[in-house]
Amino acid sequence: MEQVRLQKFLAECGVDSRRGCEQRIREGKVLVNGTAAQLGQQVVPEVDRITVDGRPVISDKKIYVVLNKPTNVITTVKDTHGRKTVMDFLKGVEVRVFPVGRLDSDVEGVLLFTNDGELAFRLMHPSFQVHKTYLAWVKGYVQPNAIKRLEQGVPLEDGISAPAKAELLQAGNRVSLLKLVLHEGKKREVKRMCAAVGHPVENLHRIDFAGIDVKGLRPGEWRRLTSDEIRRLRQCVKL
């Protein structure tokens, strides 16, 4: 029987993303045969008894779904303040899944969920350059120079943003509509980039994540990914 790294096994079982599993191990929430696990520990899943928060870990079948996330909903698995979360919309998903990345409460659109921890880890890792496409309604009339700056990368408090593909779809004196394609996932990056070029975001909608869209889904509705979509996701992160 083959040994595997504990965090890899946990991620593959849908406990959390690989980073999330590593954090749970550090916090002492994972036991192997009754003993607190160590990061990087090797386990034999067929032999070792592995628990997280006291519950046995059993390998689930892989599930992949996409939600058209509504606004005023937070991207978290559980909220201690009783606020509505994205998980409240996944009625009918028969196994535990977790969101791939996050969208701010006021952002709507494409949000993937899975219990495939390795795929989720790679989709979120900047080295795989997974593209995300947004429609951004921004304040003011957007000049060509602002588009050029977005495409070159703009200074942010945590460094220069990666170049984005930017297209002006509609220009107006009060509000303009931009289409932006990004390949990194810094926190609130679209909002910060637009603000940095003088056009704060008024409304933001993610319309595509790695080729997955929510066409035909109303806000709050979800669907399973097709086998072709799953195959393309895995190909884009070299799985």
N, C-alpha and C positions, 0 to 999 in steps of 0.2 A: 504493500500500500504506500502511496506517495505522500510525502510531506509537503505542506504548503505554508506560506507565511500567513499568520493569523489574520492580519488586517485585510489581506487579499481574499481569504475565505469569507470573512464577515461581509465584505463589500459584495462579493458574488452572491451571497445569500440575501442581499437586500436590506441588511441592517442599517446601512448608511453609505454615503460616499466613502472612498478610501480614506480621505482626510478626516472625515467624521468618525470613522472606525478607529483611526489612530488616536484621535482625541479621547474617545471612550476608553481605550486601553490605558492611556496616560492617567485618566481620572479614576482608574481602578474599578470600572464598571464591568469589566470582562474577566470571567474566571475560566480557567482550563483545569478540569478535574478538581474543582473546588479551591484552586489557588489563583491568586491575582496574576493575570497575564502580563507579559513583558512585550514591549514594542519590538516587532521583528521576530517574535517567537515562532518556531515551526510547530505545526500540529498535524495530526493525522485525523481528518474529519470522521472517518469510519470508526475510529477507536476512541478518540478523546471526547469527553463531555464538555461542551463549550456553552457558557451562559452569558447573557448580557442583561444586566439589571435583574438577575435571578431567573430569567426565562431562557429555556434551551433554544439554541439556534438550529433551525432546520432549513435545509436548502429549499428555496421556493422555485417554482418555474418562473422564467423571466417574463416580465410584463412591461410593455412600452405603450404609454398613452400621451396624448397631447390635450391640453386644456386651453380654451379661449378665456384667459384670465380676465375677470371683470375689474373695474376700478374699485377702490376703497376696500380691497382685500389684501391681507398680508401674506407674503410667501414664507410660511413656516409650517412645520409639521404639527406643532401644538403651541397655543398661546395661553399664558397664565393669566391674562387680563380679560379673557372671554371675548376677544375680538374675532371676527370672521376670518378664517384662513382658507387658503386654496384647497386644503384637504376636505373642507365641507362640501366641495362640489364633485368629489370623486365617488359618489354613491354608485355601487355596482362593481367597483374594482375589487376583486376577490382576495387579493393579497396586499401586504403592506408595500407601498411605494414611497418614494421621496422625490422632491423637485430637483431638477437639474439646473443649478444656479438659482437666481431669484430675480423677481421684478418688484420694483417699488410699489407701494400700495396704490399710488395714483397712476400707475402704468398698466395698460391692458395689452392683451394679445397672446402670442405663442409662449406656452410654458410646458416643457416636457417633464414627464414623470416616469420613473422606472425603479426596479429593484436590482438592476444590473449595475453594480457599483463600479466595475472597471470601465464600462462604457461611459457612465456619468463622469467619472474622474477625468477621462480623456477629453470628453466634450467640453469640460470646464477649464482644462489646462491650456495656457496660452501657447504652448509649443505646437499645438495642432492647428492653430489658426482657423478655428471654426467660425464661419461667418454668421452674423446676426444682422437682420435688416429692420430698420425702424422708419416709421413716418413720424416726423416731428413738426407740430404746429408751433412756430416760434414768433416772438414779438418783433415787429418792425419789418421794413423792406430789406431783404437780404441782397447785398451787393456782391458782384463777382469776387471781390477781394476776400470776403468772408468765406465763400466756397473754397477758394484757393487755400486759405489758412487751415480749414478743416481737413483738406486733402493732404496737406503737408505735415499736420500734427501741430497741436497747440499746447503751450505750457500750462500745466495744471499743478496743484500743490504737491502731488506725488510724482511729478516728472512729466515729460512730454508725452502727449497722447500718441498712439500709433496712427499713422495716416488712415483716414477714412475715405471711402468713396462717397461723394456728396453730389446730390442733384437737386436743383431748385425746380419743384413741380408747379408751384403757384406763388406768385409774388403779390403782396398787398401792402398798403401803407401801414395798416395796423397789425396784420398777421400774415406770415408766409408759411408755405408748406415745403419741408425738406424731406428727401429720402436719403437715409444714411446707412451705409454698410460698414460694420466694424468687425475686426478679427481678434479683439481682446476683450476682457471682461472686467475692467476696473469698476469699482463701485460708482454708480450714478454717472457713468462716463458721458453718455450722450448729453445729459443735462448740463454737466460741467463744461463740456466742449462748446456747446452752443452759447452758454453764458459767457465763456471766455472770448468769443468773437462778437459779443454785443447783442446777442439775440436769445434771451432766456426762453426756455421751453414752456409753453402753455398747456400742451397736451402731447402725450407720447404713446405710440402704439407699435409694439413689435409685431411685424407681419411675417417674419420668417426666421427660423433657427435651423441652420445646417440643412436647408432645403425642405423643412417641414413647415406647413402653414395651417391656418385654421379656417380656410374657406368652407363655407357651408355651416359653420358652427356659430351659434349665438353666444354672447358673453355668458360664461358659466357652464357651457356645454363642453363635453370631452368626447374623444373617440380613441379607439386603438389604432396604433400605427399599422400600416400594411407590411407584409413581409418584404416588399421591395423597399419601403422606407427604412425599415430596420437594417436591411442589407446595406443601403447607401450610407446610413449613419455609421455603421461599423467600418465600412471602407474608408470613410473620410478621416477616421482616427486610427487607421491601420490595425484593425482587429480582424 
